[in-house]
Every structure is written in C-alpha cells, then in structure tokens.
C-alpha cells in the first residue's frame, strides 16, 4: 500500500512538505483514542530474540529512528507504536532557529538518497521540553543536542551544558552532535581539545545526579581514518559511553544522479544508499579499535534488512533509520525485525543440531570401543596352546601382586571470563532529578555511578 499509493502521493510534494504531513498525520492518530494501539497492531513486531540491553537500558528491538526525523519531539510516541525500539529526537538547540533558506532538502531517487542542508532547524529547548513532559512510559527517548548557529565556538560548551541540564530528567540517553552547521565542513570540530571542552562539563554535571544518563558522541563519515582512531581513543580514555556513527557525508563520488543536477542542488549532506559502505567501515573500525567493549549505534545508508545485518556484524549494538524509512516506508521496520528473528532462530536450530550430533557421537563412542576390544582367545596365534587349568591354578600365588603402571594425572584449568562490568540499570525518570525549566540548573543530591557501561 505504501509503495503503490502513499509513496507516490508523498513524493509528489517537496520533501519538507511531505515530512510535515507525515508528522501531522502521526500526531492526529495519536490524539484518537486507540490510535497508537492500532499503529502497534499494524506495524510492530515483538519477539524475545529482538531484545537488547545496551548501556543499562533494555530495548524491545535494536531498530530506532535517527535524529532529524522528529526534530522537536512531536511524534516520538507514535513512532514507537509503529515498532521502533527507540526514538532519537533533535537536534535540539537552546534557542529556536529557522535553519538555512529553502529549498534545503532534495531527493535523489536514482541513488535512493537525499541531500539536505537544513541547518539544525528546530523550535528550541522550551518546545522540546513541553512535548517530552507528556507521559511516555516504555518509550526510550534519546536527545540529540547541538549548539546554536549564532553561538561562537568558544561558547559552544555552555550551549551543550544548558541542554544537558534541562533535558536530563526527560531523556534516556544523550547524543552530542559536534558537527558544525550544514553549510560548512567538519574538519575543525573534531580536535581532541574541542571535543573534551564540550564533554567534560557534561560528565561533571552527571556525577551529581541520582540517575545515570549515557552520553554518546555522533561522528561524521568524512573523517579520515586517523581521526576515527582519535575519536575511538577518546572513547577509551573518558567517561563517554559510546559512539553514534555516522552523520551524512559531503562526498558525491559514484552517484548516478547527473553532475548538472548535483550542481543545481548545491551543498549539503548526503544520506541514503551511497553512504552504506562507509558507515559500516567506520563502525567496524571503531569496534575494532575499542576492543568491542563500548556501545555503537550504527546509522547511515540502512535501506534493507541486509544493510542492517552488515551493520550489526560490523559491531553495532543498535541501528537507526532515516532515509531508508523515507524510501521504503513504515513496513521496513517490521521487515528488519522479522529478518533478525529468522537469523536468531536459524542460529539456535544450528546450535541445537550440533549439540545433538555431539551427544550422538559421544553415546556411540563406548559402543564402538567395546565392539573393537581385543579377545584373548580370539586373538591367540594359531597353534599356540592355551595354558592348562593346572598351570593356571599353579600361578595363582602371584596373581594379586600386580601393580597398575602409568596412572594418568588429572589436570584442571580455571576458566577466566571476559565479561566486563554491567552498566547500572536504567531507572525511572524522577521530576526531582533535574529542573523542569530550561533556564534553571538542576542538581539534586546524590551521586550517580561514573560510567557504568565501561569495562574495568
């Protein structure tokens, strides 16, 4: 239905108008009694094999919505009802900002991609808090936070801290978006010093809270490999909880869209199928560099269940959809979940078969040994006389003097488990945890455990 009716209608509109129509429709459905229940019945797939525990939070499934789709937190409950395991809202900035001039989002149908230069357009901190105050028990919400475009780089840490303090009681985890505005490149924003200037005030604030909120760092696919390694090293050396990889790319290589069309579109981040390979490479590199001990959320170019499999195999613990959701529709989440269930059931069946074969082989081994045991009478050489009863009786005095030779010594080795520390369990949000207003700091009593997700 989506591909034959809904998608042609949406693609007849500009991508931003189509996006606003989808958000509005979801909000209307959420206002209808039983609306979210109906969405859940139509789209959600549930199965124990899909459940994941990552940085101390239990996810119903590993497929989430990437930041940018629900920028202001307007429809996260409806998106969760449609089967997403979590929703990351934002990017949120302290003050509202309109972003770059329109048009600023473009479809590339031949490449199954989009180019956007929205410029972190959102309605600001106050609006997001107003939406997040609505009850959303059971819905895991991440907040993607960034600085206002007008904020000088030297004041950026204050923007991030203001957002972190005031959203702390409403979010389940945070993603720090260090990418600069979509009109520029990322090279200057990924130095170690600048990243730590942003992150350290957040860690200091978190130490004074009763509840622990994981902090993730979002990185760009355009970073050279040595910068990727630098970010992974920061992950190892600080209380950072994990990485979100990746954002959109400025690369235009290998596209089927004509060069003239791309020049007419102009600058912007590219997301979709052309990004898949690089996003998987970065996830694999960070996973290898960090020893596989830190959570990674894989995002970028996930258009099919096979793309998700590749991302998970590369080391991602969770994944997020955006462009794939635009092109394939809401049914993509269910397709991915069913594919993951089938994979898990296949692995279990193979493991059960291997175990049964091992047991059968072990049971057959003693029988084969008894069948092949040598017989004294049968193995006697032809013509060799057997001892007479009298001779046997005469040798009975020495029969009890034999000793067993070469008794084997049993050796045991203690197994060493490679398990790391288990993160502190995700606790219920409490209004007393942080201030409910955007301008007031919230520092409740008590100390949160520092970085429960890292291995000792």
TORKOL-4160 file (C-alpha; in steps of 0.2 Angstrom, whole numbers, padded with zeros to 4 digits, m for minus):
456
<pt num="1" X="0000" Y="0000" Z="0000"/>
<pt num="2" X="0014" Y="0012" Z="0005"/>
<pt num="3" X="0024" Y="0009" Z="m0011"/>
<pt num="4" X="0009" Y="0010" Z="m0023"/>
<pt num="5" X="m0002" Y="0024" Z="m0015"/>
<pt num="6" X="0006" Y="0033" Z="m0001"/>
<pt num="7" X="0023" Y="0035" Z="m0008"/>
<pt num="8" X="0018" Y="0042" Z="m0025"/>
<pt num="9" X="0007" Y="0055" Z="m0015"/>
<pt num="10" X="0021" Y="0060" Z="m0003"/>
<pt num="11" X="0034" Y="0061" Z="m0017"/>
<pt num="12" X="0023" Y="0072" Z="m0027"/>
<pt num="13" X="0026" Y="0085" Z="m0013"/>
<pt num="14" X="0043" Y="0093" Z="m0009"/>
<pt num="15" X="0052" Y="0083" Z="0004"/>
<pt num="16" X="0049" Y="0095" Z="0018"/>
<pt num="17" X="0031" Y="0097" Z="0015"/>
<pt num="18" X="0029" Y="0078" Z="0014"/>
<pt num="19" X="0039" Y="0077" Z="0031"/>
<pt num="20" X="0027" Y="0089" Z="0039"/>
<pt num="21" X="0012" Y="0080" Z="0033"/>
<pt num="22" X="0018" Y="0063" Z="0040"/>
<pt num="23" X="0022" Y="0071" Z="0057"/>
<pt num="24" X="0005" Y="0080" Z="0057"/>
<pt num="25" X="m0004" Y="0063" Z="0052"/>
<pt num="26" X="0005" Y="0054" Z="0066"/>
<pt num="27" X="0000" Y="0067" Z="0079"/>
<pt num="28" X="m0018" Y="0066" Z="0074"/>
<pt num="29" X="m0018" Y="0047" Z="0075"/>
<pt num="30" X="m0010" Y="0049" Z="0092"/>
<pt num="31" X="m0025" Y="0060" Z="0098"/>
<pt num="32" X="m0038" Y="0047" Z="0093"/>
<pt num="33" X="m0042" Y="0035" Z="0107"/>
<pt num="34" X="m0034" Y="0019" Z="0102"/>
<pt num="35" X="m0024" Y="0027" Z="0088"/>
<pt num="36" X="m0007" Y="0021" Z="0094"/>
<pt num="37" X="m0014" Y="0004" Z="0098"/>
<pt num="38" X="m0019" Y="0002" Z="0080"/>
<pt num="39" X="m0002" Y="0008" Z="0074"/>
<pt num="40" X="0006" Y="m0005" Z="0085"/>
<pt num="41" X="m0006" Y="m0019" Z="0079"/>
<pt num="42" X="m0002" Y="m0014" Z="0061"/>
<pt num="43" X="0017" Y="m0012" Z="0061"/>
<pt num="44" X="0025" Y="m0018" Z="0077"/>
<pt num="45" X="0034" Y="m0035" Z="0078"/>
<pt num="46" X="0038" Y="m0041" Z="0095"/>
<pt num="47" X="0049" Y="m0056" Z="0099"/>
<pt num="48" X="0062" Y="m0061" Z="0114"/>
<pt num="49" X="0075" Y="m0063" Z="0101"/>
<pt num="50" X="0075" Y="m0044" Z="0096"/>
<pt num="51" X="0078" Y="m0038" Z="0114"/>
<pt num="52" X="0094" Y="m0030" Z="0118"/>
<pt num="53" X="0102" Y="m0022" Z="0133"/>
<pt num="54" X="0114" Y="m0008" Z="0129"/>
<pt num="55" X="0122" Y="0004" Z="0142"/>
<pt num="56" X="0110" Y="m0002" Z="0155"/>
<pt num="57" X="0094" Y="0001" Z="0145"/>
<pt num="58" X="0083" Y="m0013" Z="0139"/>
<pt num="59" X="0077" Y="m0011" Z="0121"/>
<pt num="60" X="0062" Y="m0021" Z="0114"/>
<pt num="61" X="0072" Y="m0021" Z="0097"/>
<pt num="62" X="0088" Y="m0013" Z="0090"/>
<pt num="63" X="0080" Y="m0003" Z="0077"/>
<pt num="64" X="0077" Y="0016" Z="0081"/>
<pt num="65" X="0073" Y="0032" Z="0072"/>
<pt num="66" X="0088" Y="0043" Z="0068"/>
<pt num="67" X="0089" Y="0062" Z="0074"/>
<pt num="68" X="0082" Y="0074" Z="0061"/>
<pt num="69" X="0065" Y="0065" Z="0058"/>
<pt num="70" X="0057" Y="0071" Z="0074"/>
<pt num="71" X="0067" Y="0086" Z="0077"/>
<pt num="72" X="0055" Y="0094" Z="0091"/>
<pt num="73" X="0049" Y="0078" Z="0100"/>
<pt num="74" X="0032" Y="0079" Z="0092"/>
<pt num="75" X="0028" Y="0061" Z="0087"/>
<pt num="76" X="0040" Y="0050" Z="0096"/>
<pt num="77" X="0026" Y="0040" Z="0105"/>
<pt num="78" X="0018" Y="0037" Z="0088"/>
<pt num="79" X="0034" Y="0032" Z="0080"/>
<pt num="80" X="0037" Y="0020" Z="0095"/>
<pt num="81" X="0020" Y="0012" Z="0092"/>
<pt num="82" X="0025" Y="0008" Z="0074"/>
<pt num="83" X="0038" Y="m0004" Z="0080"/>
<pt num="84" X="0054" Y="0007" Z="0083"/>
<pt num="85" X="0064" Y="0001" Z="0098"/>
<pt num="86" X="0069" Y="0019" Z="0102"/>
<pt num="87" X="0067" Y="0037" Z="0095"/>
<pt num="88" X="0081" Y="0050" Z="0095"/>
<pt num="89" X="0074" Y="0067" Z="0094"/>
<pt num="90" X="0083" Y="0083" Z="0089"/>
<pt num="91" X="0095" Y="0090" Z="0085"/>
<pt num="92" X="0089" Y="0102" Z="0099"/>
<pt num="93" X="0097" Y="0119" Z="0101"/>
<pt num="94" X="0095" Y="0131" Z="0116"/>
<pt num="95" X="0086" Y="0144" Z="0106"/>
<pt num="96" X="0074" Y="0141" Z="0091"/>
<pt num="97" X="0082" Y="0143" Z="0074"/>
<pt num="98" X="0075" Y="0143" Z="0057"/>
<pt num="99" X="0090" Y="0135" Z="0048"/>
<pt num="100" X="0095" Y="0138" Z="0031"/>
<pt num="101" X="0085" Y="0145" Z="0017"/>
<pt num="102" X="0073" Y="0134" Z="0007"/>
<pt num="103" X="0074" Y="0123" Z="m0003"/>
<pt num="104" X="0086" Y="0114" Z="0008"/>
<pt num="105" X="0081" Y="0095" Z="0006"/>
<pt num="106" X="0082" Y="0086" Z="m0011"/>
<pt num="107" X="0078" Y="0068" Z="m0016"/>
<pt num="108" X="0090" Y="0058" Z="m0027"/>
<pt num="109" X="0078" Y="0044" Z="m0032"/>
<pt num="110" X="0091" Y="0036" Z="m0044"/>
<pt num="111" X="0103" Y="0034" Z="m0030"/>
<pt num="112" X="0090" Y="0031" Z="m0016"/>
<pt num="113" X="0097" Y="0045" Z="m0007"/>
<pt num="114" X="0093" Y="0063" Z="m0001"/>
<pt num="115" X="0104" Y="0079" Z="0001"/>
<pt num="116" X="0100" Y="0091" Z="0015"/>
<pt num="117" X="0107" Y="0107" Z="0022"/>
<pt num="118" X="0093" Y="0110" Z="0035"/>
<pt num="119" X="0105" Y="0119" Z="0047"/>
<pt num="120" X="0098" Y="0111" Z="0063"/>
<pt num="121" X="0081" Y="0119" Z="0061"/>
<pt num="122" X="0071" Y="0117" Z="0077"/>
<pt num="123" X="0059" Y="0126" Z="0089"/>
<pt num="124" X="0072" Y="0126" Z="0103"/>
<pt num="125" X="0073" Y="0119" Z="0121"/>
<pt num="126" X="0057" Y="0125" Z="0128"/>
<pt num="127" X="0046" Y="0117" Z="0115"/>
<pt num="128" X="0055" Y="0100" Z="0116"/>
<pt num="129" X="0053" Y="0100" Z="0135"/>
<pt num="130" X="0034" Y="0104" Z="0133"/>
<pt num="131" X="0032" Y="0088" Z="0121"/>
<pt num="132" X="0043" Y="0077" Z="0132"/>
<pt num="133" X="0033" Y="0081" Z="0148"/>
<pt num="134" X="0019" Y="0071" Z="0141"/>
<pt num="135" X="0018" Y="0053" Z="0148"/>
<pt num="136" X="0029" Y="0041" Z="0138"/>
<pt num="137" X="0031" Y="0026" Z="0149"/>
<pt num="138" X="0040" Y="0012" Z="0140"/>
<pt num="139" X="0046" Y="0023" Z="0125"/>
<pt num="140" X="0065" Y="0025" Z="0125"/>
<pt num="141" X="0070" Y="0043" Z="0120"/>
<pt num="142" X="0087" Y="0049" Z="0116"/>
<pt num="143" X="0090" Y="0068" Z="0114"/>
<pt num="144" X="0102" Y="0074" Z="0101"/>
<pt num="145" X="0109" Y="0091" Z="0106"/>
<pt num="146" X="0119" Y="0104" Z="0097"/>
<pt num="147" X="0124" Y="0122" Z="0098"/>
<pt num="148" X="0115" Y="0137" Z="0090"/>
<pt num="149" X="0122" Y="0143" Z="0074"/>
<pt num="150" X="0125" Y="0160" Z="0081"/>
<pt num="151" X="0135" Y="0154" Z="0096"/>
<pt num="152" X="0154" Y="0156" Z="0094"/>
<pt num="153" X="0164" Y="0141" Z="0095"/>
<pt num="154" X="0172" Y="0146" Z="0112"/>
<pt num="155" X="0155" Y="0147" Z="0120"/>
<pt num="156" X="0149" Y="0130" Z="0112"/>
<pt num="157" X="0151" Y="0121" Z="0129"/>
<pt num="158" X="0139" Y="0132" Z="0138"/>
<pt num="159" X="0125" Y="0128" Z="0125"/>
<pt num="160" X="0128" Y="0109" Z="0127"/>
<pt num="161" X="0128" Y="0110" Z="0146"/>
<pt num="162" X="0112" Y="0120" Z="0146"/>
<pt num="163" X="0103" Y="0107" Z="0135"/>
<pt num="164" X="0110" Y="0093" Z="0145"/>
<pt num="165" X="0105" Y="0100" Z="0162"/>
<pt num="166" X="0087" Y="0104" Z="0157"/>
<pt num="167" X="0083" Y="0089" Z="0147"/>
<pt num="168" X="0092" Y="0077" Z="0159"/>
<pt num="169" X="0076" Y="0071" Z="0168"/>
<pt num="170" X="0067" Y="0068" Z="0151"/>
<pt num="171" X="0079" Y="0058" Z="0141"/>
<pt num="172" X="0085" Y="0040" Z="0142"/>
<pt num="173" X="0102" Y="0045" Z="0134"/>
<pt num="174" X="0110" Y="0059" Z="0125"/>
<pt num="175" X="0119" Y="0061" Z="0108"/>
<pt num="176" X="0132" Y="0075" Z="0107"/>
<pt num="177" X="0131" Y="0082" Z="0089"/>
<pt num="178" X="0148" Y="0090" Z="0087"/>
<pt num="179" X="0146" Y="0093" Z="0068"/>
<pt num="180" X="0145" Y="0111" Z="0063"/>
<pt num="181" X="0131" Y="0119" Z="0053"/>
<pt num="182" X="0127" Y="0110" Z="0036"/>
<pt num="183" X="0134" Y="0124" Z="0026"/>
<pt num="184" X="0152" Y="0120" Z="0032"/>
<pt num="185" X="0164" Y="0106" Z="0034"/>
<pt num="186" X="0168" Y="0096" Z="0049"/>
<pt num="187" X="0187" Y="0096" Z="0050"/>
<pt num="188" X="0189" Y="0109" Z="0063"/>
<pt num="189" X="0177" Y="0102" Z="0075"/>
<pt num="190" X="0185" Y="0085" Z="0078"/>
<pt num="191" X="0201" Y="0090" Z="0088"/>
<pt num="192" X="0203" Y="0081" Z="0104"/>
<pt num="193" X="0203" Y="0098" Z="0114"/>
<pt num="194" X="0187" Y="0104" Z="0107"/>
<pt num="195" X="0178" Y="0088" Z="0110"/>
<pt num="196" X="0184" Y="0087" Z="0128"/>
<pt num="197" X="0179" Y="0105" Z="0131"/>
<pt num="198" X="0161" Y="0100" Z="0126"/>
<pt num="199" X="0161" Y="0083" Z="0135"/>
<pt num="200" X="0169" Y="0087" Z="0152"/>
<pt num="201" X="0156" Y="0099" Z="0159"/>
<pt num="202" X="0143" Y="0086" Z="0155"/>
<pt num="203" X="0152" Y="0072" Z="0164"/>
<pt num="204" X="0154" Y="0084" Z="0179"/>
<pt num="205" X="0136" Y="0088" Z="0180"/>
<pt num="206" X="0131" Y="0069" Z="0178"/>
<pt num="207" X="0142" Y="0065" Z="0193"/>
<pt num="208" X="0130" Y="0075" Z="0204"/>
<pt num="209" X="0114" Y="0066" Z="0198"/>
<pt num="210" X="0105" Y="0051" Z="0206"/>
<pt num="211" X="0101" Y="0044" Z="0189"/>
<pt num="212" X="0114" Y="0039" Z="0176"/>
<pt num="213" X="0111" Y="0045" Z="0158"/>
<pt num="214" X="0123" Y="0038" Z="0145"/>
<pt num="215" X="0132" Y="0051" Z="0133"/>
<pt num="216" X="0135" Y="0046" Z="0115"/>
<pt num="217" X="0146" Y="0056" Z="0103"/>
<pt num="218" X="0140" Y="0057" Z="0085"/>
<pt num="219" X="0154" Y="0057" Z="0071"/>
<pt num="220" X="0155" Y="0061" Z="0053"/>
<pt num="221" X="0159" Y="0048" Z="0039"/>
<pt num="222" X="0170" Y="0061" Z="0031"/>
<pt num="223" X="0183" Y="0060" Z="0045"/>
<pt num="224" X="0200" Y="0052" Z="0039"/>
<pt num="225" X="0204" Y="0035" Z="0047"/>
<pt num="226" X="0216" Y="0043" Z="0059"/>
<pt num="227" X="0203" Y="0055" Z="0066"/>
<pt num="228" X="0191" Y="0040" Z="0068"/>
<pt num="229" X="0205" Y="0032" Z="0078"/>
<pt num="230" X="0207" Y="0048" Z="0088"/>
<pt num="231" X="0188" Y="0048" Z="0092"/>
<pt num="232" X="0189" Y="0029" Z="0097"/>
<pt num="233" X="0204" Y="0034" Z="0109"/>
<pt num="234" X="0193" Y="0047" Z="0117"/>
<pt num="235" X="0180" Y="0034" Z="0120"/>
<pt num="236" X="0193" Y="0023" Z="0129"/>
<pt num="237" X="0200" Y="0037" Z="0140"/>
<pt num="238" X="0185" Y="0047" Z="0145"/>
<pt num="239" X="0168" Y="0043" Z="0153"/>
<pt num="240" X="0160" Y="0043" Z="0136"/>
<pt num="241" X="0148" Y="0029" Z="0134"/>
<pt num="242" X="0148" Y="0026" Z="0116"/>
<pt num="243" X="0148" Y="0032" Z="0098"/>
<pt num="244" X="0134" Y="0036" Z="0085"/>
<pt num="245" X="0141" Y="0033" Z="0068"/>
<pt num="246" X="0138" Y="0041" Z="0056"/>
<pt num="247" X="0131" Y="0058" Z="0051"/>
<pt num="248" X="0128" Y="0062" Z="0032"/>
<pt num="249" X="0143" Y="0064" Z="0020"/>
<pt num="250" X="0148" Y="0078" Z="0009"/>
<pt num="251" X="0156" Y="0065" Z="m0004"/>
<pt num="252" X="0147" Y="0064" Z="m0021"/>
<pt num="253" X="0158" Y="0050" Z="m0029"/>
<pt num="254" X="0149" Y="0036" Z="m0038"/>
<pt num="255" X="0132" Y="0044" Z="m0039"/>
<pt num="256" X="0120" Y="0040" Z="m0054"/>
<pt num="257" X="0112" Y="0057" Z="m0052"/>
<pt num="258" X="0119" Y="0069" Z="m0066"/>
<pt num="259" X="0133" Y="0081" Z="m0061"/>
<pt num="260" X="0122" Y="0095" Z="m0068"/>
<pt num="261" X="0108" Y="0091" Z="m0056"/>
<pt num="262" X="0120" Y="0090" Z="m0041"/>
<pt num="263" X="0127" Y="0107" Z="m0046"/>
<pt num="264" X="0110" Y="0114" Z="m0046"/>
<pt num="265" X="0106" Y="0106" Z="m0029"/>
<pt num="266" X="0122" Y="0113" Z="m0021"/>
<pt num="267" X="0130" Y="0110" Z="m0004"/>
<pt num="268" X="0123" Y="0098" Z="0009"/>
<pt num="269" X="0125" Y="0081" Z="0017"/>
<pt num="270" X="0121" Y="0066" Z="0008"/>
<pt num="271" X="0112" Y="0051" Z="0016"/>
<pt num="272" X="0105" Y="0035" Z="0009"/>
<pt num="273" X="0112" Y="0020" Z="0000"/>
<pt num="274" X="0128" Y="0028" Z="m0006"/>
<pt num="275" X="0133" Y="0030" Z="0012"/>
<pt num="276" X="0131" Y="0012" Z="0017"/>
<pt num="277" X="0148" Y="0006" Z="0014"/>
<pt num="278" X="0157" Y="0020" Z="0023"/>
<pt num="279" X="0146" Y="0020" Z="0038"/>
<pt num="280" X="0149" Y="0001" Z="0040"/>
<pt num="281" X="0168" Y="0004" Z="0038"/>
<pt num="282" X="0168" Y="0017" Z="0052"/>
<pt num="283" X="0158" Y="0006" Z="0064"/>
<pt num="284" X="0169" Y="m0009" Z="0061"/>
<pt num="285" X="0185" Y="0002" Z="0064"/>
<pt num="286" X="0178" Y="0010" Z="0080"/>
<pt num="287" X="0173" Y="m0008" Z="0086"/>
<pt num="288" X="0190" Y="m0015" Z="0082"/>
<pt num="289" X="0199" Y="0000" Z="0090"/>
<pt num="290" X="0189" Y="0000" Z="0106"/>
<pt num="291" X="0190" Y="m0019" Z="0108"/>
<pt num="292" X="0171" Y="m0021" Z="0106"/>
<pt num="293" X="0168" Y="m0015" Z="0124"/>
<pt num="294" X="0158" Y="0001" Z="0120"/>
<pt num="295" X="0141" Y="0003" Z="0113"/>
<pt num="296" X="0139" Y="0009" Z="0095"/>
<pt num="297" X="0124" Y="0015" Z="0086"/>
<pt num="298" X="0125" Y="0012" Z="0068"/>
<pt num="299" X="0116" Y="0024" Z="0056"/>
<pt num="300" X="0119" Y="0029" Z="0038"/>
<pt num="301" X="0113" Y="0021" Z="0022"/>
<pt num="302" X="0102" Y="0007" Z="0031"/>
<pt num="303" X="0090" Y="0003" Z="0017"/>
<pt num="304" X="0087" Y="m0015" Z="0018"/>
<pt num="305" X="0087" Y="m0029" Z="0031"/>
<pt num="306" X="0104" Y="m0035" Z="0023"/>
<pt num="307" X="0111" Y="m0017" Z="0027"/>
<pt num="308" X="0106" Y="m0019" Z="0045"/>
<pt num="309" X="0114" Y="m0036" Z="0046"/>
<pt num="310" X="0130" Y="m0029" Z="0039"/>
<pt num="311" X="0130" Y="m0015" Z="0052"/>
<pt num="312" X="0127" Y="m0027" Z="0066"/>
<pt num="313" X="0140" Y="m0039" Z="0060"/>
<pt num="314" X="0152" Y="m0024" Z="0060"/>
<pt num="315" X="0150" Y="m0021" Z="0078"/>
<pt num="316" X="0135" Y="m0010" Z="0080"/>
<pt num="317" X="0124" Y="m0014" Z="0095"/>
<pt num="318" X="0109" Y="m0003" Z="0089"/>
<pt num="319" X="0104" Y="0004" Z="0072"/>
<pt num="320" X="0094" Y="0019" Z="0066"/>
<pt num="321" X="0084" Y="0023" Z="0051"/>
<pt num="322" X="0081" Y="0039" Z="0042"/>
<pt num="323" X="0082" Y="0039" Z="0023"/>
<pt num="324" X="0078" Y="0020" Z="0022"/>
<pt num="325" X="0062" Y="0024" Z="0031"/>
<pt num="326" X="0058" Y="0038" Z="0018"/>
<pt num="327" X="0060" Y="0027" Z="0003"/>
<pt num="328" X="0054" Y="0010" Z="0010"/>
<pt num="329" X="0040" Y="0016" Z="0022"/>
<pt num="330" X="0035" Y="0010" Z="0039"/>
<pt num="331" X="0035" Y="m0008" Z="0034"/>
<pt num="332" X="0054" Y="m0008" Z="0033"/>
<pt num="333" X="0055" Y="m0009" Z="0052"/>
<pt num="334" X="0045" Y="m0025" Z="0053"/>
<pt num="335" X="0055" Y="m0032" Z="0038"/>
<pt num="336" X="0071" Y="m0029" Z="0048"/>
<pt num="337" X="0064" Y="m0037" Z="0064"/>
<pt num="338" X="0057" Y="m0052" Z="0055"/>
<pt num="339" X="0074" Y="m0055" Z="0047"/>
<pt num="340" X="0083" Y="m0053" Z="0063"/>
<pt num="341" X="0071" Y="m0066" Z="0071"/>
<pt num="342" X="0074" Y="m0078" Z="0057"/>
<pt num="343" X="0093" Y="m0076" Z="0059"/>
<pt num="344" X="0092" Y="m0080" Z="0078"/>
<pt num="345" X="0080" Y="m0095" Z="0075"/>
<pt num="346" X="0092" Y="m0102" Z="0062"/>
<pt num="347" X="0107" Y="m0100" Z="0074"/>
<pt num="348" X="0098" Y="m0108" Z="0088"/>
<pt num="349" X="0092" Y="m0123" Z="0076"/>
<pt num="350" X="0110" Y="m0125" Z="0070"/>
<pt num="351" X="0117" Y="m0125" Z="0088"/>
<pt num="352" X="0104" Y="m0137" Z="0094"/>
<pt num="353" X="0108" Y="m0149" Z="0079"/>
<pt num="354" X="0127" Y="m0148" Z="0083"/>
<pt num="355" X="0123" Y="m0152" Z="0101"/>
<pt num="356" X="0113" Y="m0167" Z="0096"/>
<pt num="357" X="0126" Y="m0173" Z="0084"/>
<pt num="358" X="0139" Y="m0171" Z="0098"/>
<pt num="359" X="0129" Y="m0181" Z="0110"/>
<pt num="360" X="0125" Y="m0195" Z="0097"/>
<pt num="361" X="0144" Y="m0196" Z="0094"/>
<pt num="362" X="0148" Y="m0197" Z="0112"/>
<pt num="363" X="0135" Y="m0211" Z="0115"/>
<pt num="364" X="0141" Y="m0221" Z="0100"/>
<pt num="365" X="0160" Y="m0220" Z="0106"/>
<pt num="366" X="0159" Y="m0233" Z="0121"/>
<pt num="367" X="0149" Y="m0245" Z="0110"/>
<pt num="368" X="0162" Y="m0244" Z="0096"/>
<pt num="369" X="0176" Y="m0246" Z="0109"/>
<pt num="370" X="0168" Y="m0262" Z="0116"/>
<pt num="371" X="0165" Y="m0269" Z="0099"/>
<pt num="372" X="0183" Y="m0267" Z="0094"/>
<pt num="373" X="0190" Y="m0273" Z="0111"/>
<pt num="374" X="0203" Y="m0287" Z="0109"/>
<pt num="375" X="0198" Y="m0305" Z="0115"/>
<pt num="376" X="0212" Y="m0316" Z="0122"/>
<pt num="377" X="0205" Y="m0332" Z="0114"/>
<pt num="378" X="0201" Y="m0324" Z="0098"/>
<pt num="379" X="0217" Y="m0315" Z="0096"/>
<pt num="380" X="0228" Y="m0330" Z="0101"/>
<pt num="381" X="0240" Y="m0335" Z="0087"/>
<pt num="382" X="0236" Y="m0351" Z="0078"/>
<pt num="383" X="0244" Y="m0366" Z="0085"/>
<pt num="384" X="0248" Y="m0358" Z="0102"/>
<pt num="385" X="0242" Y="m0369" Z="0116"/>
<pt num="386" X="0232" Y="m0362" Z="0130"/>
<pt num="387" X="0238" Y="m0365" Z="0147"/>
<pt num="388" X="0230" Y="m0380" Z="0156"/>
<pt num="389" X="0219" Y="m0377" Z="0171"/>
<pt num="390" X="0233" Y="m0385" Z="0182"/>
<pt num="391" X="0245" Y="m0372" Z="0176"/>
<pt num="392" X="0233" Y="m0358" Z="0179"/>
<pt num="393" X="0230" Y="m0364" Z="0197"/>
<pt num="394" X="0248" Y="m0365" Z="0200"/>
<pt num="395" X="0252" Y="m0347" Z="0196"/>
<pt num="396" X="0238" Y="m0341" Z="0207"/>
<pt num="397" X="0250" Y="m0336" Z="0221"/>
<pt num="398" X="0257" Y="m0321" Z="0211"/>
<pt num="399" X="0240" Y="m0315" Z="0204"/>
<pt num="400" X="0237" Y="m0302" Z="0217"/>
<pt num="401" X="0255" Y="m0294" Z="0216"/>
<pt num="402" X="0252" Y="m0284" Z="0200"/>
<pt num="403" X="0253" Y="m0265" Z="0201"/>
<pt num="404" X="0245" Y="m0253" Z="0189"/>
<pt num="405" X="0258" Y="m0243" Z="0179"/>
<pt num="406" X="0256" Y="m0226" Z="0171"/>
<pt num="407" X="0241" Y="m0219" Z="0180"/>
<pt num="408" X="0236" Y="m0203" Z="0172"/>
<pt num="409" X="0236" Y="m0187" Z="0182"/>
<pt num="410" X="0221" Y="m0176" Z="0180"/>
<pt num="411" X="0224" Y="m0158" Z="0177"/>
<pt num="412" X="0211" Y="m0144" Z="0178"/>
<pt num="413" X="0212" Y="m0126" Z="0172"/>
<pt num="414" X="0202" Y="m0112" Z="0179"/>
<pt num="415" X="0192" Y="m0103" Z="0165"/>
<pt num="416" X="0193" Y="m0084" Z="0165"/>
<pt num="417" X="0178" Y="m0075" Z="0160"/>
<pt num="418" X="0180" Y="m0060" Z="0148"/>
<pt num="419" X="0164" Y="m0051" Z="0154"/>
<pt num="420" X="0165" Y="m0033" Z="0158"/>
<pt num="421" X="0156" Y="m0023" Z="0171"/>
<pt num="422" X="0137" Y="m0022" Z="0168"/>
<pt num="423" X="0130" Y="m0005" Z="0167"/>
<pt num="424" X="0119" Y="0001" Z="0180"/>
<pt num="425" X="0101" Y="m0002" Z="0176"/>
<pt num="426" X="0090" Y="0011" Z="0169"/>
<pt num="427" X="0080" Y="0019" Z="0182"/>
<pt num="428" X="0063" Y="0028" Z="0181"/>
<pt num="429" X="0064" Y="0046" Z="0177"/>
<pt num="430" X="0060" Y="0057" Z="0193"/>
<pt num="431" X="0054" Y="0075" Z="0192"/>
<pt num="432" X="0066" Y="0079" Z="0206"/>
<pt num="433" X="0081" Y="0074" Z="0196"/>
<pt num="434" X="0083" Y="0090" Z="0186"/>
<pt num="435" X="0074" Y="0106" Z="0184"/>
<pt num="436" X="0058" Y="0106" Z="0173"/>
<pt num="437" X="0063" Y="0123" Z="0166"/>
<pt num="438" X="0075" Y="0127" Z="0153"/>
<pt num="439" X="0084" Y="0141" Z="0162"/>
<pt num="440" X="0086" Y="0134" Z="0179"/>
<pt num="441" X="0100" Y="0122" Z="0184"/>
<pt num="442" X="0095" Y="0105" Z="0192"/>
<pt num="443" X="0107" Y="0097" Z="0204"/>
<pt num="444" X="0099" Y="0085" Z="0215"/>
<pt num="445" X="0108" Y="0077" Z="0229"/>
<pt num="446" X="0116" Y="0060" Z="0227"/>
<pt num="447" X="0130" Y="0054" Z="0216"/>
<pt num="448" X="0127" Y="0044" Z="0200"/>
<pt num="449" X="0140" Y="0030" Z="0197"/>
<pt num="450" X="0153" Y="0036" Z="0185"/>
<pt num="451" X="0152" Y="0027" Z="0168"/>
<pt num="452" X="0143" Y="0010" Z="0172"/>
<pt num="453" X="0145" Y="0005" Z="0154"/>
<pt num="454" X="0164" Y="0003" Z="0153"/>
<pt num="455" X="0173" Y="m0012" Z="0157"/>
<pt num="456" X="0185" Y="m0012" Z="0171"/>
